[in-house]
Amino acid sequence: MQMNEKYVLTEEIGITHSKQFGRTYLGKSKTTNEKVLIKFVSKIEHPNGTARLRNELQFNFHYSGLPRILDFFESENEIILVRQFEEGIRLSDYWKNLKRSERIRFLISLFEKINLIFYELSSRSAIHCDLKPSNILVHGPIDSLDVGLIDFGLAIRKEKPEERKILFPLGFAAPELLLNELDLVDQRTDIFALGITVWYLFTGELPLIHPNPSIYTNLQLTHPLTDHSALPKGLYQILKKMTSKHAFRTAPNLLDKKEVRENLKRGMDERYSTMNEVLIDLKNLPLQKSWINFFQ
């Protein structure tokens, strides 16, 4: 049965960066009227997108907050993946509507839900490897938050060592991903990306940005996360530990593989090993309070 016999498209989702990997639409099932998300990728125009979509197909869950795949279609020129629609908006959009005094309470609620999702991923030996605000969906009030992780196109399974050479984007990715040492990747890799995500939410920018690509890459690989005036008291130390990395003595491509891997392991060992540990420290931070207007 063809895709258009089972599903109808309703609207294209306008996420600009996704178009380099294909097209994404909202749709619905013709038989159940269930809302779905449909991804189309041209094998000729988007070979990288094709590989990502095939990889995403390997990560099918029946757990709240994780994607459930409903169908997969393939023709000579195109592949199509249909998954269950997840309610919610992107994390950065939700964040914009929060009051300053709500932010720490929100982070605690967010991380509690992500902690549960991480338990499920761990039971499947799965690591997302591409956590960032656009891949985290949030829905509902802070005290009863629904959280979903989407886009498993770069995800890996710990039980299946990877040999693929993937270019993980600079910004949110941990050094072990940037250097493609995928057998070292574990939940601490996703914790790293969450730390960068929180820094980005508070500051509105990515850390360690530099116009020179080589310098930017070196900073991402070796330089510790910097403090920022936008971060509330005490949060920087938590984020620094979430994003710990080892400072290489020189560019990693000038070192032998053994030394590179040892340095990566040292950096990873200094991170929180679980989201439970992050939550303990986060809950010890004082909740932000709004200034009282004494002139009223």
C-alpha positions in Angstrom: 0.0 0.0 0.0 1.3 3.5 -0.9 1.7 6.3 1.5 -1.0 8.4 0.0 -3.5 5.6 0.3 -3.1 5.6 4.1 -2.3 9.2 5.0 -3.2 12.7 3.9 -0.8 15.7 4.3 -2.2 18.7 6.1 0.6 21.2 6.3 4.4 21.5 5.9 6.4 22.2 9.0 8.6 25.2 8.5 11.8 24.3 10.2 14.4 25.8 8.0 17.4 23.6 8.9 15.4 20.4 8.4 15.0 21.1 4.6 18.6 20.2 4.0 17.6 16.7 5.0 14.2 16.6 3.2 10.7 17.8 3.9 8.5 17.3 6.9 4.7 17.5 7.1 1.9 17.1 9.5 -0.7 14.7 8.3 -3.4 12.3 9.5 -4.3 8.7 9.1 -7.2 8.1 6.7 -8.5 5.2 8.8 -8.1 6.4 12.3 -7.9 10.2 11.8 -4.8 10.1 14.1 -2.4 13.1 13.7 1.0 12.0 12.3 4.3 13.5 11.3 5.6 12.5 7.8 9.2 12.9 6.7 10.2 12.7 3.0 13.8 12.4 1.8 15.1 12.4 -1.7 17.8 9.7 -2.2 19.4 11.8 -4.9 19.1 15.3 -3.4 19.7 14.4 0.2 22.0 11.4 0.7 22.9 12.5 4.3 19.2 12.9 5.0 18.6 9.4 3.6 21.2 7.9 6.0 19.7 9.8 9.0 16.2 8.7 8.2 17.3 5.0 7.8 19.0 5.3 11.2 15.9 6.9 12.8 13.9 3.9 11.7 16.0 1.8 14.1 14.7 3.7 17.1 11.1 2.9 17.6 9.6 3.2 21.1 6.4 2.6 22.9 7.1 5.0 25.8 5.8 8.5 26.5 8.2 11.1 25.3 9.9 9.0 22.7 9.0 8.6 19.1 6.7 5.7 17.9 7.2 4.8 14.2 4.0 3.9 12.4 5.1 3.3 8.8 8.0 3.3 6.4 7.8 3.6 2.6 10.5 3.4 0.0 10.6 4.0 -3.8 13.4 4.3 -6.3 13.9 8.0 -5.6 12.5 8.6 -2.1 12.1 7.3 1.4 9.2 8.2 3.7 8.9 7.8 7.5 5.6 8.2 9.3 5.7 8.6 13.1 3.2 9.4 15.8 2.7 13.1 16.3 4.1 14.5 19.6 2.3 17.4 21.2 4.4 20.3 22.3 6.5 23.2 21.2 10.3 23.5 20.9 12.1 24.0 24.2 13.4 27.4 23.2 9.9 28.7 22.3 8.5 27.5 25.7 11.4 29.1 27.5 10.7 32.5 26.0 7.3 32.6 27.8 8.7 31.8 31.2 9.2 34.4 33.9 12.7 34.7 35.2 11.5 33.5 38.6 10.1 30.3 37.1 13.3 29.2 35.3 15.0 27.0 37.9 11.6 25.4 38.9 11.1 24.7 35.2 14.5 23.2 34.7 13.9 20.8 37.7 10.6 19.7 36.1 12.3 19.3 32.7 15.2 17.3 34.0 12.9 15.0 36.1 11.1 14.1 32.9 14.2 13.7 30.9 15.7 11.5 33.7 12.8 9.1 33.2 13.3 9.1 29.4 17.0 8.5 29.9 16.2 5.4 32.0 14.1 4.1 29.1 16.9 4.9 26.6 19.4 3.1 28.8 17.3 0.0 28.9 17.5 0.0 25.1 21.3 0.9 25.1 20.4 4.0 23.1 22.1 7.4 23.2 20.4 10.3 21.3 23.6 12.2 20.3 21.8 15.2 19.0 20.1 16.9 21.9 19.4 20.6 21.4 16.4 22.9 21.9 14.8 22.0 18.6 14.8 18.3 19.4 13.2 18.7 22.8 9.4 19.3 22.8 7.6 20.7 25.9 3.9 20.8 26.6 1.8 21.8 29.6 2.3 23.7 32.8 5.6 23.5 34.8 4.2 21.2 37.5 2.8 18.7 35.1 5.1 19.0 32.2 5.1 16.7 29.2 8.5 16.3 27.5 9.4 14.6 24.3 12.7 13.9 22.5 12.6 13.7 18.7 14.9 13.2 15.8 16.9 10.1 16.4 18.7 10.4 13.1 22.2 10.5 14.7 21.4 8.2 17.6 23.5 5.1 18.3 23.1 1.9 20.3 25.8 1.1 22.8 25.4 -2.6 22.2 26.4 -2.1 18.6 29.8 -0.4 18.2 29.6 2.1 15.3 32.1 2.5 12.5 30.2 5.1 10.6 31.9 8.5 10.0 29.4 11.2 10.8 30.0 14.9 11.0 28.3 15.9 14.2 27.6 19.7 14.2 29.6 22.0 16.3 27.7 23.7 19.2 25.9 21.1 21.3 28.0 18.0 20.5 30.5 16.6 23.1 34.1 16.1 22.1 33.8 12.3 21.8 31.2 12.9 19.1 33.2 15.6 17.3 36.2 13.2 17.1 34.0 10.3 16.1 35.0 8.0 19.0 31.6 6.5 19.0 32.4 3.5 21.2 33.1 5.9 24.1 29.7 7.5 23.8 27.2 7.0 26.7 24.6 8.9 28.7 27.2 11.4 29.7 27.3 12.5 26.1 23.7 13.4 26.2 24.2 15.1 29.6 26.9 17.2 28.0 24.4 18.4 25.3 21.8 19.2 27.9 24.3 21.4 29.8 25.1 23.3 26.6 21.3 23.6 25.9 20.7 25.2 29.3 23.6 27.6 28.8 22.1 28.6 25.5 18.6 29.1 26.9 19.9 31.6 29.5 22.3 33.4 27.3 20.6 33.3 23.9 23.8 32.2 22.2 26.1 29.2 21.8 29.3 29.2 24.0 32.8 29.5 22.6 31.8 30.9 19.2 34.6 32.1 16.9 34.6 33.2 13.3 37.6 31.1 12.4 36.4 27.5 11.9 39.7 25.9 13.1 39.8 28.0 16.3 36.1 27.4 16.9 36.6 23.6 16.6 39.6 23.7 19.0 37.6 25.7 21.5 34.7 23.2 21.3 37.1 20.3 21.9 39.2 21.6 24.7 38.1 24.8 26.3 35.9 24.6 29.4 32.4 26.2 29.4 32.7 29.8 30.3 30.6 31.6 33.0 28.0 34.2 31.9 26.3 37.1 33.7 22.9 35.7 32.5 23.3 32.6 34.6 21.7 32.5 38.1 24.0 32.0 41.1 25.3 28.5 41.4 24.1 27.2 38.0 27.4 27.7 36.2 29.2 25.1 38.3 26.5 22.5 37.5 26.7 23.3 33.8 30.5 23.2 33.9 30.4 19.7 35.4 27.7 18.6 32.9 30.0 19.7 30.0 33.4 18.7 31.4 36.1 18.1 28.7 39.8 17.5 28.9 42.2 20.2 27.6 44.4 18.6 24.9 48.0 19.6 25.0 47.8 20.2 21.2 45.4 19.7 18.4 43.9 16.2 18.6 44.8 15.4 15.0 48.5 15.7 16.0 48.2 13.2 18.8 48.1 9.4 18.5 44.7 7.7 18.9 45.5 6.2 22.3 46.3 9.6 23.9 43.2 11.2 22.3 41.0 8.5 23.7 42.5 8.7 27.2 42.0 12.4 27.2 38.4 12.1 26.1 37.8 9.5 28.9 39.2 11.8 31.5 36.9 14.6 30.5 33.9 12.3 30.5 34.8 10.9 33.9 34.6 14.4 35.4 31.0 14.8 34.2 27.9 13.8 36.1 27.3 10.1 35.3 23.5 10.3 35.6 20.7 12.8 35.5 19.9 11.9 39.1 23.2 13.5 40.2 22.4 16.6 38.2 19.0 16.9 39.8 20.4 16.7 43.3 22.6 19.7 42.7 19.9 21.6 40.7 17.4 21.2 43.6 19.9 22.8 46.0 19.9 26.0 44.0 17.8 28.8 45.4 14.7 29.5 43.4 14.9 32.9 41.6 12.8 35.6 43.1 11.4 38.7 41.3 12.5 42.0 42.6 10.0 43.8 44.7 9.0 47.2 43.3 9.5 49.5 46.3 8.0 52.5 44.4 4.5 51.1 44.2 
